[in-house]
Amino acid sequence: MKNFYVILILLFVISANAQINLVEPFGNVCAFGKSIQIYENQIHVTGTTCIDVGNNQFTLAGFIAEYDLNGSLQYYGQVGDTGRAYRAEKILIDTMGYRYILGVYSFDSMGNPINFGVFMQKRDSNNQILWTTEYQDSLGNANYILRSAALLDNGQIAICGAHNVNSPFETDILFAVFDSIGNVIVHKQIGTPGVQEEAWSICRYDQNRIAIGANSLDLPNDKNWVLMIDYQGNVLDEYISASNQRMGVWDIVKTMDGGLACASSATDGDFPTPENKNYVEKLDSNLNQVWDYTIDGFFSSWNLGTSVGEADNGDIIVGGNYGAYEGANDTIGYDTFLMRLTTLGDSIWHRGYSFYPKITWSETHNMYDLAIENDRIFFVGDANDFNVAPPPGQSMWLVSTDSNGIVSSLNERISVNEGIMVYPNPANAIVNIHLSTDKEHSQIKIYDMQGKLQHEQVLALNRTQINITSWPSGIYLYRIQNENGLVRGKFLKH
């Protein structure tokens, strides 16, 4: 068993001087990427976007987006009825190029809250919708939460997540299998009565078995939990982490040597300021631990591993989020990290990434999923600016790195150094917006921290001045839109 405590970490940060913007690439109010797959030299991303339906009201819709390997958007499509508030959580692509988009929905067609249900949509290689299915328990008090999914044999799809009945202390692992036309053929609740148990990750192990990464919250015996089940959901074997205080196996993959690699986190449980550690485990085919790797103090005392993959040579790539101390009072936001381990669990490198300059401590950059193709690493997530409600608050980002974790491209449509400047920042009386000659027909909208529209106008070429003398002091968000895309930013008013 290996347990490494990192003291000196190689830090790679995209600085404020790089002027790299994170954008909502679909012209909506917000977006975040949740799942990524690489297929035939195309990057496929699914996630959730916020749709402005007027009167300062917003609703959620799933989306699928496709990019070339350089990060240029090739296709965007909405998934689901906005009246049902779809959230896309996972994308799968089979060997024939069919796309499966899976997630949850939470509202009826009138916008009234109902229990959460699971949806799945199948599309062909041209993104034509073949069918959409929704599944919800007939019980009036049950919620289904989908966390992840995996392709099985004969076109079947397995999902995992949580099945909640009334109380958060009555949560079981949700396991279900859909056939090739969207019918549920297996539905199983796995767990112990009175204990909160959830599944976070799933992978096909072989023609008879499925591995599920989960956790069990039963203080003081919280545990990381790996289950080996058959296609009917019967538990064949299990692995429980040697230590309690494990917070869940967030991602799990089968490795080329027949083992399993697990990304998770651990906590010392010392509230109100617990220390969370990124925790990686390698298991063999019999669910015995081969090695573990703990990051303690990687950039800060908060490190949460959220995604894991295997490189062509068997190295393990792990990504996640770490606490980034900002501002006064030792408060934290979040940034993103990647690390690479050998097949024996030895560290090769670690990288930290901060994708735009922060103003307040509460800004977070979250990684949700990664994919590896020809030893390049791709990952998606969001930049949640100020935790404001309603939006704007989130931007989706898509990042590509080389095999050493060095950023080689970042998805962006327009950046402030490509013909748009907003200055000064901080400002007191006047904000200037300077446009180059190819940015005509641009409109700016400025929002306060509560998401209320403060100002909007069509911008003139060259320079527009906005008088903000009477505005309250604070941070303001702006969105500049034209036919080429969308730019977001913020400024501080003294």
Backbone hydrogen bonds, N-H to C=O, Kabsch-Sander energy under -0.5 kcal/mol:
donor,donor_aa,acceptor,acceptor_aa,energy
6,V,4,F,-0.6
9,I,7,I,-0.6
11,L,9,I,-0.6
12,F,10,L,-0.5
13,V,11,L,-0.5
15,S,13,V,-0.8
18,A,15,S,-1.3
19,Q,16,A,-1.4
21,N,19,Q,-0.6
23,V,396,M,-0.6
27,G,24,E,-1.2
29,V,50,C,-1.7
30,C,50,C,-0.8
31,A,394,Q,-0.7
32,F,48,T,-2.2
33,G,381,G,-1.8
34,K,46,T,-2.5
35,S,46,T,-2.1
37,Q,44,H,-2.3
39,Y,42,Q,-2.4
42,Q,39,Y,-0.9
43,I,67,Y,-2.9
44,H,37,Q,-3.2
44,H,42,Q,-0.6
45,V,43,I,-0.5
45,V,65,A,-3.0
46,T,35,S,-2.1
47,G,63,F,-1.4
48,T,32,F,-1.8
49,T,61,A,-2.9
50,C,30,C,-2.1
51,I,49,T,-0.5
51,I,59,T,-3.3
53,V,51,I,-0.7
53,V,57,Q,-2.2
54,G,57,Q,-0.5
57,Q,54,G,-1.4
59,T,51,I,-2.1
61,A,49,T,-2.1
62,G,79,V,-1.6
63,F,47,G,-1.8
64,I,77,G,-2.5
65,A,45,V,-3.0
66,E,75,Y,-2.5
67,Y,43,I,-2.5
68,D,72,S,-1.9
69,L,41,N,-0.5
71,G,68,D,-2.1
74,Q,66,E,-3.9
75,Y,66,E,-1.6
77,G,64,I,-2.5
79,V,62,G,-3.1
80,G,78,Q,-0.5
84,R,81,D,-2.1
85,A,82,T,-1.2
86,Y,60,L,-0.8
87,R,104,V,-2.7
88,A,47,G,-0.8
89,E,102,L,-2.9
90,K,102,L,-2.0
92,L,100,Y,-2.3
94,D,98,Y,-1.8
97,G,94,D,-1.8
99,R,123,R,-2.4
100,Y,92,L,-2.8
101,I,99,R,-0.5
101,I,121,Q,-2.7
102,L,90,K,-2.7
102,L,100,Y,-0.5
103,G,119,F,-1.9
104,V,87,R,-2.0
105,Y,117,G,-1.8
106,S,84,R,-1.5
106,S,85,A,-0.6
107,F,84,R,-1.3
108,D,112,N,-2.1
111,G,83,G,-0.5
111,G,108,D,-2.1
114,I,106,S,-1.7
117,G,105,Y,-2.1
118,V,135,Y,-2.7
119,F,103,G,-2.2
120,M,133,T,-2.3
121,Q,101,I,-2.6
122,K,131,W,-2.7
123,R,99,R,-2.6
124,D,128,Q,-2.1
127,N,124,D,-2.2
130,L,122,K,-3.1
131,W,122,K,-1.3
133,T,120,M,-3.0
135,Y,118,V,-3.0
142,A,139,L,-0.8
143,N,164,N,-2.5
144,Y,116,F,-1.7
145,I,162,A,-2.7
146,L,144,Y,-0.5
147,R,160,C,-2.8
148,S,160,C,-1.6
150,A,158,A,-2.4
152,L,156,Q,-3.3
155,G,152,L,-0.6
156,Q,153,D,-1.7
157,I,178,F,-2.2
158,A,150,A,-2.7
159,I,176,A,-2.8
160,C,148,S,-2.2
161,G,174,L,-1.5
162,A,145,I,-2.4
163,H,172,D,-2.8
164,N,143,N,-2.3
164,N,162,A,-0.5
165,V,170,E,-1.2
166,N,141,N,-1.5
166,N,164,N,-0.6
167,S,165,V,-3.2
170,E,167,S,-2.1
172,D,163,H,-2.4
172,D,170,E,-0.5
173,I,190,I,-3.0
174,L,161,G,-1.4
175,F,173,I,-0.5
175,F,188,K,-2.2
176,A,159,I,-1.7
177,V,186,V,-2.1
178,F,157,I,-3.1
179,D,183,N,-2.7
182,G,179,D,-1.8
185,I,177,V,-2.8
185,I,183,N,-0.6
186,V,177,V,-1.4
188,K,175,F,-3.3
190,I,173,I,-2.2
190,I,188,K,-0.5
195,V,192,T,-1.9
196,Q,217,L,-1.2
197,E,171,T,-2.4
197,E,195,V,-0.8
198,E,215,N,-1.8
199,A,161,G,-1.9
200,W,213,G,-2.9
201,S,213,G,-1.7
203,C,211,A,-2.3
205,Y,209,R,-2.0
206,D,209,R,-1.7
210,I,229,I,-2.7
211,A,203,C,-2.6
212,I,227,L,-2.5
213,G,201,S,-2.3
214,A,225,W,-3.2
215,N,198,E,-2.1
216,S,223,K,-1.7
217,L,196,Q,-3.3
218,D,216,S,-1.0
221,N,218,D,-2.9
223,K,216,S,-1.7
225,W,214,A,-2.1
226,V,239,Y,-2.6
227,L,212,I,-2.5
228,M,237,D,-2.8
229,I,210,I,-2.8
229,I,227,L,-0.6
230,D,234,N,-1.9
231,Y,208,N,-0.7
233,G,230,D,-2.1
236,L,228,M,-3.2
237,D,228,M,-1.7
239,Y,226,V,-2.8
241,S,224,N,-1.8
245,Q,222,D,-0.6
246,R,222,D,-0.6
247,M,265,S,-2.8
249,V,214,A,-1.1
250,W,248,G,-1.2
250,W,263,A,-1.1
251,D,263,A,-1.6
253,V,261,A,-2.0
255,T,259,G,-2.2
258,G,255,T,-2.1
260,L,283,L,-2.2
261,A,253,V,-2.5
262,C,281,E,-2.8
263,A,251,D,-2.4
264,S,279,Y,-2.4
265,S,248,G,-0.7
266,A,277,K,-2.1
267,T,245,Q,-2.9
268,D,275,E,-1.5
271,F,269,G,-1.7
273,T,270,D,-0.9
276,N,274,P,-0.6
276,N,301,S,-1.6
277,K,266,A,-3.0
278,N,295,I,-1.0
279,Y,264,S,-2.2
280,V,293,Y,-2.6
281,E,262,C,-2.1
282,K,291,W,-2.7
283,L,260,L,-3.0
284,D,288,N,-2.5
287,L,284,D,-2.0
290,V,282,K,-3.6
291,W,282,K,-1.2
293,Y,280,V,-2.5
295,I,278,N,-2.7
296,D,294,T,-0.7
297,G,295,I,-0.5
299,F,297,G,-1.2
300,S,298,F,-1.3
303,N,276,N,-0.8
303,N,301,S,-0.5
304,L,321,N,-3.3
305,G,264,S,-1.1
305,G,303,N,-0.5
306,T,319,G,-2.3
307,S,319,G,-2.0
309,G,317,I,-2.4
311,A,315,D,-2.8
314,G,311,A,-2.0
316,I,341,L,-2.3
317,I,309,G,-2.7
317,I,315,D,-0.5
318,V,316,I,-0.5
318,V,339,M,-2.4
319,G,307,S,-2.6
320,G,337,F,-1.9
321,N,304,L,-2.4
322,Y,335,D,-2.1
323,G,302,W,-2.4
324,A,333,G,-2.3
325,Y,323,G,-0.6
326,E,331,T,-2.3
331,T,326,E,-0.5
331,T,328,A,-1.3
333,G,324,A,-2.3
334,Y,363,E,-1.1
335,D,322,Y,-2.4
336,T,353,Y,-1.9
337,F,320,G,-2.2
338,L,351,R,-2.1
339,M,318,V,-2.1
340,R,349,W,-2.3
341,L,316,I,-2.8
342,T,346,D,-2.6
345,G,342,T,-1.7
348,I,340,R,-3.0
349,W,340,R,-1.1
351,R,338,L,-2.8
353,Y,336,T,-3.0
363,E,360,T,-1.3
364,T,384,N,-2.3
365,H,334,Y,-1.9
366,N,364,T,-0.5
366,N,382,D,-2.6
368,Y,380,V,-2.6
369,D,380,V,-1.3
371,A,378,F,-2.6
373,E,376,R,-2.3
376,R,373,E,-2.2
377,I,401,T,-1.8
378,F,371,A,-3.0
379,F,399,V,-2.2
380,V,369,D,-2.1
381,G,397,W,-1.4
382,D,366,N,-1.9
383,A,395,S,-2.5
384,N,364,T,-2.9
384,N,382,D,-0.6
385,D,383,A,-0.9
385,D,393,G,-3.6
395,S,383,A,-1.5
396,M,23,V,-0.6
397,W,381,G,-1.2
399,V,379,F,-2.6
400,S,409,S,-2.3
401,T,377,I,-2.7
402,D,406,I,-2.2
405,G,402,D,-2.0
408,S,400,S,-2.7
409,S,400,S,-1.4
411,N,398,L,-2.7
418,E,415,S,-2.4
420,I,416,V,-0.7
421,M,434,H,-2.1
423,Y,432,N,-2.3
427,A,492,L,-2.9
431,V,466,I,-2.3
432,N,423,Y,-3.8
433,I,464,T,-2.8
434,H,421,M,-2.9
434,H,432,N,-0.5
435,L,433,I,-0.5
435,L,462,N,-3.2
436,S,419,G,-2.1
439,K,436,S,-1.6
443,Q,481,Q,-2.3
444,I,457,Q,-2.6
445,K,479,R,-2.0
446,I,455,H,-3.1
447,Y,477,L,-3.1
448,D,452,K,-2.3
451,G,448,D,-1.9
454,Q,446,I,-3.6
455,H,446,I,-1.6
457,Q,444,I,-1.8
459,L,442,S,-3.0
462,N,435,L,-1.2
463,R,461,L,-0.9
464,T,433,I,-2.3
466,I,431,V,-2.5
468,I,429,A,-2.9
468,I,466,I,-0.6
469,T,429,A,-0.7
471,W,468,I,-1.5
474,G,493,K,-1.9
476,Y,491,F,-2.6
477,L,447,Y,-2.3
478,Y,489,G,-2.4
479,R,445,K,-2.3
480,I,487,V,-2.8
481,Q,443,Q,-2.6
481,Q,479,R,-0.6
482,N,485,G,-2.3
485,G,482,N,-1.5
487,V,480,I,-2.4
489,G,478,Y,-1.9
491,F,476,Y,-2.0
493,K,474,G,-3.2
494,H,427,A,-2.8
494,H,492,L,-0.6
